[in-house]
Structure formats: structure tokens, C-alpha cells
Amino acid sequence: MNTHSSGILPFVSLCLCLAQGTAQERLLVRAGRIHLSEQQILNRGSLLIEKGRIQDVAERSGKPGDLPFDSLTTNKLVYENAVVTPGFIDIHCLPPTLVRAGELKERNFAMTPAWDAGKAYDPFASYWKALQKRGVTTVALAPDDGNLAGGNAAWIRPGPTSLMPEGEAYLKLSLSSSVLNRERRPTSLLGAVDLLRDSFADAKNPMKSETNPGLRPFASALGGGRVVGIACQTLPQIQGALDLFQEGKLEGFLIHANEAALALPRIKELEIGVVLDPLSPRSSKKALKLPLLLAKAKIPFAFSGEGFDRAGLSRFSFTLWTAVRQGLDPKLALAALTSVPASFLKIQEQVGSLLKGRRADLCIWSGNPWDLRSKLLCVVRSGKVVWKAKTLPRKTSKKGRN
């Protein structure tokens, strides 16, 4: 009898330890409203997070014990009157410190398609922590607009818990005026378009692309094999970018594209997305109207954060507020910072929504995130709290522990 007991007790202890370990990996988030995706919203919602991913989602009836996983999970974030959204995604992140230092471009040559912006990533830099405090959980650290073929934008989950970029986000090209230089090619917009057109033409030749490493990024983008982002602002620049998309059968998006309203039919025909600059009340009338025009034309668009404003803060909150004030549907405005950039980057199965199986990247707000009176209360990335407000608004209750 004693022999039996001595064998059973270690087994029971092991089971208890395993169960305790699993419980510690779980996190329950409970809030008044949860935006799972653009189309799905839970009132009185609960999220069960396990091993950094959304394990289950449910709407509570208000009756005790209505959700078994609610009562069985000890690690909880309870904000009964709060609003939960997916974490923000900055698809064209340009931290001013790196831009001023020239760290996001190759200074001597216009064509550097193999250059990797991820080389400029310092996970311990203070601006990444600042971004987390503003709800940004994923960024595409991009080459700046100064090079014709700037290289690879790097997909990064910013902060000291992510020491390396997670991969290539897209090939960054630029037809903006900052590319032009009297001392080297290209010296004109036509010349810039021709240089890129010739590069894509040469990349179609297997012999040339195999012997010339500089052509391989172009070859990988042909036929939609890789996402391409082209910086362009004026109508002639946009037309040049659209020519390249059409000729190479490229897949991707325009960046900036301030005059996209003048080319809506062709953008829609080519199924190209648009990444817009941050918005504020000081934006031009043209920029303020553009999101509505794109939405009406059913052209997908995302807002970029461009890193930070002069005060070192993310511009997303002001962008949301401004876009909604201009008449944009709040759901579309929120999608332009979450699900749409995720789909542009082909990472929608991982981030950008709070559906089952996605990474648990989320923000908890005291109210609607497009209302400047709302406060960011907590930021969770991969199921772990990376930032939390020290004080809570009076109407928001918090219980439990993390």
C-alpha cells in the first residue's frame, strides 16, 4: 500500500506543477467592448490568451459562471468599462533620430535594393518604448525616401523583448523629389522611372538576375512575388509608380500619394493599396478628404505613423480623431491602423485582429480610441503586459492581477 502511494504522489505532484505552469501562461482580458476585427465587436467581452495567442473569445451574459475559462483563469486584466482594440501597426515607421543620422538610407548610391533597414534597429532605443506607450505593437522600419531603390523594410515588434527583426516587410522604392540629385542619377522623374523600369526588365532575365545580386530583389517582386511600397506624392509621381506596378505585375501599395484622388480609377483597377500620411487638424483639405474618397471607391488604405511627432509621440491617436471628425466610419479608421496594414504586409494571420489563433497584441482604452478624451490604460504584446497606466480614470474599474 505504501509502495503504491509513493508512486502516485510524485505523479500527482507533476500533474499539479504542469497545471500550474499552464495557468501561469494564461491571461484573461475582460472589458466592456472588444473590437475583434473591423466587422466583429463583442459587448461585455472576454479574451482567453494562452502562450501569447488568442485561445478563445466570448461574450458574457452577466450571469455568474457563464464562461468556464473566466472563473478558471487566475491571471486577469479586468477593465469592465473599457474598450479593447488590436495593437496598432505602423507600416512606414521612420524614427526622426534614425532619419537625421542618415541610418535609414545608403548615402552614396541611389540604387541599393538589397540594403536592409533592420540593420538600423536598436531594440534598446528609447523611442521604441515610447511607441509601445502609444499602443504600437508592430512596425515596418522603412528605408527613407532618399534612395530610388531604398531596400528592405524590416518587420519589427519594437522593444527590448524583441532583439531581432522578424523578417522582411516589403521592398521600398521611391519616386519622390528627394531622390533627384544633380550630382548623380536620377536627375529627373522620367529618369527615375526609367532606371526602375530597366531594373525590372533586366530582372526578368534569369541569366542577369543570377549574376547580378542587385537585381534579385527586383526579380523577387515580379508577378506579385513580394510586396512593394513606392513613395510618391504628386500625380506625375503616382502615375510613374502605377506604370511600374502594371508593367511588373507588382503587388503592394503607394506611400504618401497625396494626389491619389486624381488617379482613383487606375489605382482601383490595379488593386493597389494606399498608405497615407498621419492626419491632424493642420493637414491640407486635400489630405483630410482623401480617406473618405478612398473608402467610397473601396480602395484599401492604411495610415502611417511615420514614427513620431516633434514631441516624440505617436501620431495615431490624432490621426484617428481627425479622420473620424472628417466623417470617416470609426471602424474603417481603426482598421486603417490594424487589419489593413497587416493585410498589406501579408501578416494578417498573425496580427491586426483579435481572432482565435492570432497573436495577443492589444490595447485597452478608457473609451473609444478615436476620442482624444480616452486614455490608453494598458498595452499587451504576445500575451504579456508591456505597458500599463499608473492611474486609472474614475469610471474604469480594474481587478485581478497580471
N, C-alpha and C positions, 0 to 999 in steps of 0.2 A: 504493500500500500504506500509506504513511504517512497519506495523507488518510483512508483507511478507519479507521485506528487512532484518529486524532484525533476521529472522530465517535463511535466505540464507547466510548472511555474515559469521556467525560462521562456517557454513558447508564448505564454500569456503576456509576459513582460515585453517580449519582442513585438507582439501584435499591438500592445498599448503604445510602445515607442513609435512604431510605424504610423499608427493612427494620429498620434500627437504631432509627428513631423508633417503629415499631410494637412492637418488642421492649421499648422503654422504657415503653410504655403497658401492657404485660402484667405480671401478677403471679401467681405460683403460690403457693397455700397448701396445705401438706401437713401432715396431722395424723393422730393415731391414730383419732379418731372425729369425724365431721361430721354434725350434725343439719341435714339439708337442709330438712325440714319435719316436722310432727308425725308423719307416717307413714313418712318416708324417712330412714334413717340409714346412712351409709357407714362401714365399718370400714377403716382404712388408706386414707383418702380423700384425694383431691386436687381442688382447685378451680382452674380457669384463669379469671383475671379479665382482661378487656380493655376499655379505655375506661370503666372504672368499673362494669362489669356482669359477671355470671357468664356466661362464654362456654362453659364445659364443666365437667362433673363426672364423676368416675370413681373406681372402687375399684381399688387396686393389688393385684397378685398377689404382689408381693415380688420378682419376677424383674427383673433389670436390663433397662431399655429397654421395660418393659411398657406405658408410657404415652408416646407420642411427644412430646406437648406438655410433659411433665415435663422431659425432657432438653433440649428446645429453648428453654426459658424460663430466662433468667439471673437475673431478679429474683424472689427466692423468700423465703417465710416458711416455715421448716421447723420444726415442733414435733411430733416423732414420737409422743410420748406424751400429747399434749394433746387437748382437746375443743373443737370449733368449733361455735358456735351463731349464729343470726341476731342482729343487733343488737337491743337492747331498744327497745320503743316505749312511751312514756309518754302515754297517751291523755287524761289530765286533769292536766296539769302546772301547778302553782301555786307558783312560787318564792316563799319567805317574804318576801324583800326586796321584791318587787313587791306582794305582798298587804298587807304592813304599810304601804307607801307609798300604798296605795289606787290603784295603777296598773292593776289588773285589773277595775275597775268604774267606772261613771259614778255619782258620789256623790249627785247631787241628784234623780235620777229613777229609778223602779223599772223603767220600760219603755224600754229602749234596744236594741231588736233589731238595729239597723244598726251598733252600736258594734263595733269590730274590736280584739281583743286583740293582734293583730300590731303595733299602734301602740306597745305597751309593750316590744317586742323590741329589745334592745340586743345585737348579736352579739358585742361585746367584753366583756360582763359575765363575771365570773369564775365564776359558778355554772354557765354552760353548759360551760365547760371541765371543771368538777368532774363534771358529768353524763357527759361523754364518758369520763372515767376510770372510771366505774362501768358502762360498757357501753351507755349510752343513746345511740342514733344518730338517733332521730326523736321529736319531741314534738308534742303538740297543746297549745299555750299557750292556756289557757282563761280566760274571764271567771270571777271567783269567784262564790260562791253568793248574794251580797248583793242582786242585782237579779232581778226576776221574769223579765224577758227581757234577759239579760246581753249578748247579742250573739254575734259570731262567734269561735269558737276558731280559732286560726291554726296551720296545719301548717308546722312548722319543723324544719330539720335543724341543730341548735344549733352555734354556734361561729363564729369569725371567717371561716371559708371560705364561710359562707352568710350573706350580708349582708341578705337579704330573706326574709320568709316565702314558702313555695311556693304558698300558696293558703288557702282557707277549709276548715277541717276539719269543723265542724258548728255548728249553731245551738244555743247554750246557753240553757236555761231553768232556772228554779229554783222549787221549791215548798218549800224548806227554811225552817225557822223564822227564819233570818236575814233573809228577805225582808220579814217582817212589821214594820210600823212604825206607831206610834200617830199620828205626825205626817203621814203620807201614806198613800195607798192602795198596796197592800192592808193591811188591819189584821187579817185572818183568813185561814185556809187556804181557806175557801169563797170568800171574796172574791178570792183569788189565782187560783183555778181559773176563776172566772167571768170575770176580766179576760182571761186567756189564751184561754178559750173564745170570748169576744166578738171577740177579735182575729182568731182563725182564721175565725170566721163572717164578719166583715167582709172578710177577705182573699179569700173565695170570690167576692165581688162584684167583677168586673173594674173597674167604674167607681170603686169606693172604693180599690182597691189601686193604681190608676194615679195617682190624685190625692193619695194619702197615702203618701209614701215609707216611713213607719214600718210599713206593712202588707206591704211587698214581701217581707221575709224570711219572714213567715208564709205568704204566698202561695207562695213557692218551696218550702216544706216540705210543702205539702198533697199528699196522694196518694203520698208517698214520694219526692218530687222532690228532697229534700235531707235529709241526716242531721240528726237532732235528738237532743240529750242533755239529759235532765231530772234535775236534782239533787233527790233525795227520800230521806228516811231512814225515817220511821215508816210504819206501814201506811196510815193515812189519806192521807199524802202520796203514797205509792206508788199507792194507788187513784185519787187525783186525776190523777196522771201517766198511768196506764193509760187512764183515761177520755179524756184528750186524744189519746193515741195511737190509740185506737179511733175516736173521732169524726172526727179529721182524716185517718185512714188514714196516719199518720205512720210513718216508718222511723227506727230509731235504738236508743237504749239508756237505761237508768236509771243514774244515777250515785249512788254510796253504797249506797242501797237495803239498809240493814242488816236490815230485816224482810222481805226478799223471799221468805223461806221460807214466809211466810204467804199468798203470792199466786202460788205456782208454777204452778198450772194456767192461770191467766189470762195470766201472762207468756208461757208456752209457746204458748198459743192465739194470742196476738197476734204471736208470733215476734219478741219484743223481747229484746235483749241486756242484760247487766248489767255495769256497771263497778264493781268492788269496791274498798274502801279498802285500803291496804297492810296486811299482816299482820305480827304479831310475837308472841312468847310472851305478851305482855301484852294481846293482843286478847281481847275477850269470848268466852265459849264459843259464843255465837250466831254471831259473825263467823268463828270458827275452823271451825265446822261447815258454814257456808253454801256454800263452794266444792264440797264433796262432794255436797250436796243438789242444787246446780245441775247438776253433772256427771251425777248419777243421773237427773235429769229431762231431760237432754240439752238444756239451755238454755245457749247460748254465753255465756261470761263472760271478762272481762279484769281484770287488776289495774292500778290506777293507782299511780303513784309519788308523786303529789301534790308533785312537785318534789324536796324534800329532807327529811331528818330534822333534829333540832336540831343535830347535829354537822356538818350540811352535806353529808351523804352520801345517795346514792340509796337508797331502801328496797327495791329489787327483790331483792337477794340475800337479805335477811332474809325477805321475802315468799315467795320460792321455797322456802327451807329450812323455814319454818313450815308452808306448805301441804303439802309432801311428808311432813313429820313427822306431820301430821294424817291422812295416808292417801291424799292425792290422788296420782293417777298422775303421775310426773315429766314425762311427755310432755305431759299436759294443763296442768300448772303452767307449763312452758316456753312452750306455745302461748298461754297467757293473757298473756304478755308480748311475744309476737312476732306470730304469724299471726292470732290472734283480733282484737287491736286494729287490725291492718292491714285486716282484712275489715270491721270496724265503720266504719273511716274511708274505705272504698272505695279503698284504695291497695294492695290485696293483689297486684296485678300488678307492683308496683314494689318493695315491701319486705315484711318479715315472714317470708320464707323464703329459701333459698339455691338455688332452682331456676334453670335456664337462663333468661337474659334479665332476671333481677331485678337490682336494684342490689346491688353488693357491699358490703353493710353487715354486718359480722360481728364476733364476739368470740371470742378464743382463751383458753381456760381451762386451768389445770393439771390439773383434774379436772372432775367433774360440777358445773355451776353452782349446783345446789341443795344442795351440800355446802359448808358455811361454811369448811371447811379448804382448799377450792380457791381459787386466786389467779387474778385476771384478768391475763393476760400481754400482750395486745395488742388494740387496737380498730382496725378498718378501716372506713372510710366512703367509699362510692363508689370503692372500689379503692385508697384511699390510707390509709396508717397515720396516725391522728390521735393515738394514744397508745400507748406501749409501756412495760412494766415495766423498771426499770433492772437488777433482778436476777431470776434465774430459779430456781425450785425445783430441787433436785438431780436429780430424776427426769425433768425435761423438757429435752430436747436441742434446741438451736436452731442451724441452719446457714444459710448463704447471707447475703443482704443485702436491704435494702429500698431 
